[in-house]
């Protein structure tokens, strides 16, 4: 199963747009199709920030479902790769979780592209690759259907 760490900026964007890549990623974590990881401090901060920003009770319930799905890691190894200590904490969590991806919109983190085995990607890049890898790419299904396969498979 794919392991991810989501930066706070991804969570904020997700709950502003129901159809965003960010929201689709969170939905997959809620459904248990991907595993999300964070450290306790980041979870508390995310919960605090998002509760201030989200006033819709249905979104608040989704946020709570997501936060309950997150696997906790303890950041034992400290890194000082980028100038922002908060960015380093997110990166530490990704390394501790042995995450496949750190999903972020932060430019400084995205410039790194990869640290150890953790790929650092934008939500859209993750989502497109994830859809292709699971065979759920709607474009591919449409192409297969047009090519004559009524079930969307080649």
VOPAGU-2260 file (C-alpha; in pm, 1 decimal, decimal comma):
REM VOPAGU-2260
SITE   aa  ch    i         X         Y         Z
SITE  UNK   A    0       0,0       0,0       0,0
SITE  UNK   A    1     121,2     350,8     -80,0
SITE  UNK   A    2     241,4     552,2     219,2
SITE  UNK   A    3     203,9     931,0     213,8
SITE  UNK   A    4     262,0    1232,0     432,1
SITE  UNK   A    5      39,5    1528,3     352,4
SITE  UNK   A    6     160,4    1878,8     419,6
SITE  UNK   A    7     -83,3    2108,9     601,9
SITE  UNK   A    8    -124,6    2322,2     288,0
SITE  UNK   A    9    -268,5    2016,7     110,0
SITE  UNK   A   10    -526,3    1965,2     384,1
SITE  UNK   A   11    -630,4    2329,6     375,8
SITE  UNK   A   12    -677,7    2328,6      -1,3
SITE  UNK   A   13    -864,2    1995,5       9,6
SITE  UNK   A   14   -1141,9    2126,2     224,2
SITE  UNK   A   15   -1192,6    2435,2       9,4
SITE  UNK   A   16   -1269,9    2236,0    -306,4
SITE  UNK   A   17   -1464,0    1907,5    -300,2
SITE  UNK   A   18   -1333,1    1811,8    -646,4
SITE  UNK   A   19    -965,7    1897,6    -599,8
SITE  UNK   A   20    -680,4    1649,4    -628,2
SITE  UNK   A   21    -610,0    1719,0    -262,9
SITE  UNK   A   22    -962,4    1614,6    -161,3
SITE  UNK   A   23    -944,4    1299,9    -374,8
SITE  UNK   A   24    -622,2    1199,7    -198,5
SITE  UNK   A   25    -783,4    1251,7     141,7
SITE  UNK   A   26   -1085,1    1047,6      32,9
SITE  UNK   A   27    -852,6     760,2     -61,8
SITE  UNK   A   28    -693,0     779,0     283,7
SITE  UNK   A   29   -1035,4     777,6     452,0
SITE  UNK   A   30   -1131,2     472,0     246,7
SITE  UNK   A   31    -805,4     300,5     348,4
SITE  UNK   A   32    -666,9     277,4      -6,0
SITE  UNK   A   33    -355,9     475,3      87,3
SITE  UNK   A   34    -188,5     513,0     426,2
SITE  UNK   A   35    -137,1     862,8     561,7
SITE  UNK   A   36     124,6     937,9     828,0
SITE  UNK   A   37     205,9    1232,3    1055,0
SITE  UNK   A   38     367,6    1302,9    1387,8
SITE  UNK   A   39     155,9    1400,0    1691,2
SITE  UNK   A   40     260,8    1764,1    1682,8
SITE  UNK   A   41     166,3    1802,9    1316,6
SITE  UNK   A   42    -167,2    1629,3    1375,9
SITE  UNK   A   43    -250,3    1864,9    1662,2
SITE  UNK   A   44    -150,9    2167,3    1454,4
SITE  UNK   A   45    -350,5    2044,4    1153,8
SITE  UNK   A   46    -655,8    1980,1    1367,1
SITE  UNK   A   47    -632,1    2323,6    1531,2
SITE  UNK   A   48    -579,8    2513,4    1204,1
SITE  UNK   A   49    -844,7    2327,3    1009,8
SITE  UNK   A   50   -1108,0    2358,8    1284,0
SITE  UNK   A   51   -1058,1    2735,4    1269,0
SITE  UNK   A   52   -1091,4    2738,0     890,0
SITE  UNK   A   53   -1372,2    2487,1     841,4
SITE  UNK   A   54   -1715,2    2587,4     962,2
SITE  UNK   A   55   -1917,4    2338,2     757,2
SITE  UNK   A   56   -2011,4    2050,7     989,8
SITE  UNK   A   57   -2006,0    1790,3     710,3
SITE  UNK   A   58   -1648,6    1888,2     615,7
SITE  UNK   A   59   -1556,8    1884,9     984,2
SITE  UNK   A   60   -1681,3    1524,1    1006,4
SITE  UNK   A   61   -1471,6    1430,8     701,4
SITE  UNK   A   62   -1168,4    1597,5     857,2
SITE  UNK   A   63   -1220,5    1399,4    1176,6
SITE  UNK   A   64   -1251,4    1075,1     974,9
SITE  UNK   A   65    -927,4    1157,4     795,1
SITE  UNK   A   66    -739,6    1246,4    1114,8
SITE  UNK   A   67    -849,9     916,4    1273,3
SITE  UNK   A   68    -702,2     730,5     973,0
SITE  UNK   A   69    -359,3     892,2    1006,0
SITE  UNK   A   70     -83,2     665,7    1136,8
SITE  UNK   A   71     134,3     827,0    1402,9
SITE  UNK   A   72     512,4     839,1    1369,8
SITE  UNK   A   73     770,0     964,4    1617,0
SITE  UNK   A   74    1029,6    1191,9    1459,5
SITE  UNK   A   75    1350,9    1047,8    1600,1
SITE  UNK   A   76    1587,0    1165,2    1329,8
SITE  UNK   A   77    1629,3    1541,0    1284,0
SITE  UNK   A   78    1700,5    1688,7     943,3
SITE  UNK   A   79    1801,2    2040,3     846,1
SITE  UNK   A   80    1756,8    2033,5     471,2
SITE  UNK   A   81    1538,8    2341,5     414,1
SITE  UNK   A   82    1542,3    2673,6     596,8
SITE  UNK   A   83    1190,7    2646,7     746,0
SITE  UNK   A   84    1186,9    2426,6    1060,0
SITE  UNK   A   85     820,7    2334,7     995,7
SITE  UNK   A   86     913,6    2200,5     651,8
SITE  UNK   A   87    1191,7    1996,6     810,1
SITE  UNK   A   88     938,7    1845,4    1055,7
SITE  UNK   A   89     714,5    1732,1     770,4
SITE  UNK   A   90    1017,2    1585,6     594,5
SITE  UNK   A   91    1122,1    1408,4     916,1
SITE  UNK   A   92     776,2    1250,6     939,0
SITE  UNK   A   93     798,4    1129,4     580,4
SITE  UNK   A   94    1139,0     974,2     645,9
SITE  UNK   A   95    1028,1     810,6     974,2
SITE  UNK   A   96     716,3     668,7     805,6
SITE  UNK   A   97     923,4     537,0     518,2
SITE  UNK   A   98     668,5     718,7     304,4
SITE  UNK   A   99     663,0     674,8     -67,8
SITE  UNK   A  100     548,9    1034,9    -112,7
SITE  UNK   A  101     548,7    1366,2      66,6
SITE  UNK   A  102     261,3    1555,6     -94,4
SITE  UNK   A  103     296,8    1930,7     -66,3
SITE  UNK   A  104     243,7    2266,0    -234,1
SITE  UNK   A  105     550,0    2414,8     -63,8
SITE  UNK   A  106     803,4    2537,2    -321,6
SITE  UNK   A  107    1110,8    2479,2    -103,4
SITE  UNK   A  108    1015,5    2116,6     -43,7
SITE  UNK   A  109     914,2    2057,6    -406,0
SITE  UNK   A  110    1255,5    2178,1    -524,2
SITE  UNK   A  111    1411,6    1883,1    -340,7
SITE  UNK   A  112    1216,6    1633,3    -559,6
SITE  UNK   A  113    1338,2    1338,6    -351,1
SITE  UNK   A  114    1505,1    1278,5     -15,6
SITE  UNK   A  115    1626,4     926,1      46,7
SITE  UNK   A  116    1336,5     714,4     -87,3
SITE  UNK   A  117    1066,1     978,8     -38,7
SITE  UNK   A  118     942,2    1145,5    -357,0
SITE  UNK   A  119     823,8    1501,7    -299,5
SITE  UNK   A  120     538,6    1587,8    -531,2
SITE  UNK   A  121     247,1    1822,1    -586,1
SITE  UNK   A  122    -102,9    1682,8    -529,5
SITE  UNK   A  123    -188,4    1678,8    -902,6
SITE  UNK   A  124     126,4    1483,5    -990,1
SITE  UNK   A  125      60,3    1231,9    -714,3
SITE  UNK   A  126    -305,6    1189,4    -808,1
SITE  UNK   A  127    -241,4    1137,0   -1178,8
SITE  UNK   A  128      29,8     878,3   -1108,5
SITE  UNK   A  129    -185,5     709,0    -845,6
SITE  UNK   A  130    -482,0     683,0   -1082,3
SITE  UNK   A  131    -262,7     533,2   -1354,9
SITE  UNK   A  132    -102,7     282,3   -1116,1
SITE  UNK   A  133    -437,6     159,6    -983,7
SITE  UNK   A  134    -599,2     132,2   -1326,3
SITE  UNK   A  135    -859,3     390,6   -1229,8
SITE  UNK   A  136    -749,7     651,9   -1478,4
SITE  UNK   A  137   -1080,4     780,7   -1622,8
SITE  UNK   A  138    -909,6     892,9   -1944,4
SITE  UNK   A  139    -771,3     542,1   -2005,5
SITE  UNK   A  140   -1113,1     391,0   -1933,5
SITE  UNK   A  141   -1274,5     626,4   -2185,5
SITE  UNK   A  142   -1011,3     548,3   -2450,4
SITE  UNK   A  143   -1063,7     173,6   -2395,7
SITE  UNK   A  144   -1439,8     216,0   -2417,3
SITE  UNK   A  145   -1413,7     413,2   -2742,2
SITE  UNK   A  146   -1177,7     145,8   -2877,7
SITE  UNK   A  147   -1454,4    -109,3   -2832,1
SITE  UNK   A  148   -1409,0    -250,3   -2484,0
SITE  UNK   A  149   -1745,2    -187,3   -2312,9
SITE  UNK   A  150   -1594,6    -247,4   -1967,3
SITE  UNK   A  151   -1318,1       9,7   -2007,5
SITE  UNK   A  152   -1040,3    -251,4   -2013,6
SITE  UNK   A  153    -809,3    -340,3   -2301,1
